[in-house]
Amino acid sequence: MLDKIGIAKRIAQEVQNGFYVNLGIGIPTLVANYVREDIDVEFQSENGVLGMGPFPFDGEEDADIINAGKQTITTMPGASFFDSSMSFAMIRGKHVDLTILGAMEVAENGDIANWKIPGKMVKGMGGAMDLVASAENIIVAMMHTNKRGESKVLKKCSLPLTGVGCVTKIVTNLAFLEVRDNVFHLLERAPGISVEDIKNATEGTLIVNGEIPEMKF
């Protein structure tokens, strides 16, 4: 089974040379720490940063340099800072090659719910709506089940939707899934996790073809 760092490490393997990548709040922010050093990647944060680097070491933080989750970050040589209108022009203009988001639920048709739990106070959907509406390559990082042991990989989302039919892949603590043809396809399983474990934790339709390899890091 993977922890949050393991999920981030597996997603980092999907980042390709030359990509512009938006990192959402939560687990996705860890991805920048684990991208291969031999490739050139530009990480974008919706609060107006292009060229994010890994998290700073203790004692080296700069409180003025933060990501969308208000965490202190580092920047790479050539990084730039700009206002929100420029940031969202990049996002809405489809200039981001890969978007990595957290989620509370994902449906087998690619719907995503990641902004609101009914009854809880939230300020609004925020930039998530722009990201899911504009991105063509969305990877979700999340736990496979909630704290009650209920699946978050569903036939249909029960929470208010952020986007419809937009998720392409999911990496959870149990599995690496692809959303294709309105079903989940199991690509890899987490270390120590069986296919049966994943089936039992998945409410949506899960397609398993052949022997499923274990993730490698």
Secondary structure by P-SEA (a helix, b strand, c coil): cccaaaaaaaaaaacccccbbbbcccccccccccccccbbbbbbbccccccccccccccccccccccccccccccccbbbbbcaaaaaaaaaaccccbbbbcccccccccccccccccccccccccaaaaaaacccbbbbbcccccccccccccccccccccccccccccccccbbbbbcccbbbbccccccccaaaaaaacccbbbbccccccccc
